[in-house]
Amino acid sequence: STVQVICNFLSLAVKIFCISSSWDSLKAGKMDKTNQTFLLEFLLLGLSGYPKIEIVYFALILVMYLVILIGNGVLIIASIFDFRLHTPMYFFLGNLSFLDICYTSSSVPSTLVSLISKKRNISFCGCAVQMFLGFAMGSTECLLLGVMAFDRYVAICNPLRYPIIMSKVVYVLMASVSWFSGGVNSIVQTALAMQLPFCENNIINHFTCEILAVLKLACADISLNIITMMISNIAFLVLPLLVIFFSYMFILYTILRMSSATGRRKAFSTCSAHLTVVIIFYGTIFFMYAKPKSQELPGESKLQTIDKLISLFYGVVTPMLNPIIYSLRNKDVKAAVKYLLNRKLIQ
């Protein structure tokens, strides 16, 4: 499919960059060995200071990861094999489910291994690939949520023109652009981060190669990284959020003008699942990154641990809730899943 081709291309691009970046860093390390060194690997700190909590977290994350694989996998299969779900909304939902599987699979397995086996090291290239996938999936999800809001706007506010505006060519192109844009943005951010010279300290105070945690290890000015990340946040966080906001303002205006109570309920039900996912997704992002950070305070280590736990749960809980929300609040999805299960039982 188009999405798989784009993903394979972007992954290949990151691997090629990773090799060239490693060679450049090696040459830089030979030129100046006093302040910087060529890192072969990073050490992910995780919850190393809390061994009892690690066991509990291993069990919780393993269960949630299985729910993510099963729940999102069922949604993808249903959207492919049930002709009633061959619409733009469920096409985007299938993309969102595939994205959640890719996002969690790029970080959760390595996190589980580190929690149970104490193997916390990750190679330089492995860190670059993990950073790329995390950033790409996050950027793409923001765009997909914006596109899904626009789809709901057209369906409710312009129902007669909906088949023309949201034709197959259009919605496949919209999804492809979302994936490609997210991948390009991630390549830029990953390239700028991994080409920095790093000091001898290779300890990342996180579960994964989160870009902000990696930038703290750099021995150079990261002003360019901060500027490009601000531009990226405007393009991939703020703009989709504005599209979502104005789409739902027009949707609410249209719904309130409806004379039929049944029509209003139906319109609200088609939007409630997506709106719930948007609130959870953006709510957790703003909670993690907009709240003030502690600096050199007595309880700073505990606060950093809480930040890491929140980040970990955000990366696992949100993808787990998406299929549950869409399944519980959508009659078409529930009917499609029941139909597929009944067909399997009959066979």
Disulfide bonds with the S-S distance in Angstrom:
Cys18-Cys125 2.30
Cys127-Cys209 2.10
Cys199-Cys219 1.41
